[in-house]
Amino acid sequence: MRDESRPRHLYLGHPYRRADGRPYGVELNAGQAQEAIAHSLAIEGRVTAAARGCLQAGPQETDSPYSPFARVAEEFGSAAG
């Protein structure tokens, strides 16, 4: 989508925030769309890497509500006791 269609407008179907927590608007212009897509792809890459690492280490059951993927949640600051 980013490299082939180069959207001039992007309409978000749900609230979406930048890495620093600032929200995007509902309608993004071309520059904002490129930023949002790049940010989304970067997050997807981090999630993929974290999940692969967790799977390579093998399932580890814990008391965490994120078990057996508590390690992934910890990497993203979402881990709960």
JOFEN-V892283 format. One line per field, one symbol per residue. ss: DSSP state (2 for helix, 1 for strand, 0 for the rest). phi: phi as a letter, one per 40 degrees, with the letter a starting at -180 (. if undefined). psi: psi as a letter, one per 20 degrees, with the letter a starting at -180 (. if undefined). A space follows every 10 residues. Layout:
ss: ???
phi: ???
psi: ???
This chain:
ss: 0000000011 1000001000 0010001112 2222222222 2222222222 2222222000 0000000002 2222200000 0
phi: .ccccfccab bccadabcdc gcccccbbcd cccccccccc cccdcccdcc cccccccgdb cbccccdcbd cccccbgbcb e
psi: gghghmphqp ppirppqrhj ipqqahpqag ghgggggggg hgghgggggg gggghhiqpo paiqijpjkh hggghjkjpp .
